[in-house]
């Protein structure tokens, strides 16, 4: 972060109740732009809101401890913010790094432009990669209930794009470290429960048409099916898949059913024999 080519920034390290040496590492840095805050563990939504409330800059972005900003990240955002007349939400693209290998994210083919609620009904392709204008009177904060941990970023984007948009910059300036302990991989069974809870929250907090409700529900059930399948719970995965099918394209339907019926072990064997 300290290697950014754009120098006018502050860093707020929000230590959400860790028991490692984060405080010692931060205090060893002489950079006055670096501030350290320790708080009792409250999960990501609360930590994001905590930092947002203490930030001084006009724009705030969020960086999880396992991700990496490229040196041009802030400079790219700063230029785009001015070009787009100071949007409330803006983001660049990111890629993944897993086992030393780089790979593109789902954002790779998406053109630059403004994206609203319809885009985020299909999922949160931005993950936590969002830059927020702090003095936005209509800004909805992150859900702080830890029952939604790992899903709060999606809920945040849906609630804030009901009447606004995100400008997407067509430049990769962030790498996410895709490891097995990442929140969307670590505990599939728990994530399925959180996704189901989040759907109830979304339908209660976001004004949607019947078709939008169907699209959102289908996406949540699709994700539930994938994560149930990953844990080998094939009957549960098929149940979620049936609920997701009405909102999927035919190729998506076929792929999801094949994966749920065969199971991860058999698919792995087929890949090895190919």
C-alpha positions, 0 to 999 in steps of 0.5 A: 500500500505504501508503494502507491504512485498517488501519495495523498492518502491515509491508511487506517489499519482496523485490527478486528480483535486479532491475536498476532503482532499486527500492532507491532508491525504497524508501529515500526513504520515511520509513515505518518499516513499510517494509523492503527486501531484495535477493536474487539472482534465484530467481523468485517461489516463492523470493521468496515464501518468502524474505519469508515467513521474515522476516515478523513478523505473524501473517498474510502476503499476497503482492503482485506488483509490477504489482498494486494493493491498494485502501485497504480491503484489509487492513481487510477481511481483518482483519475477516473473519479475526476473524469466521471465527475465524482461518483458515489461508488467507483471500482477497478477490476481485479484478478486472482492469485492461487498457488502462485498462478494468476487468473482473471476474475468474472469482471474481465470481459465487463466493459467500463461503465456504470452498473446498478441494481440489475447487475448486482442481482446476479451476484457481487462480482466486485467482492470488496473492491469498492471505493466509496464517496464518504460524504454521501447522505444516502450511503447505507453502511455495512450490515454488522450482524456476524450472521451475515459475515462473508455476504455483507459486501453483496448486501451493501452493494444491493442496498446502495445501488437501489437508487445509484450506480457504480462506475467500473474502470476497465483496468486491473489494479488489485490482486485477490489471494484466492486461498482455501481459508478465504471466506467464500471457500472456508466453510461451505455448510456455514456459507449456505446458511448465511446465504439463506439468511441473506436472502431473507434480509435482501427481500426485506430491505430492498424494493424489488419487482417480482422478476427481480425477486426471482433473479435474486433468489435464483442466484442465491439458490445457485450459490447454495447449490454450488457450496452444498455440492462442494461439501458432497451434500448432493441431495441438498445441492439438487434441492437448491438447484431445482429452486435456482433453475427458473432464473438460469439459462439452459447452459447454466441449468445443464452444467449445474445439474450435471455437477450436482448429480455427479458430485465433486469426486467423480468430476475430479476423476473424470478430469484426471482421466481426460 
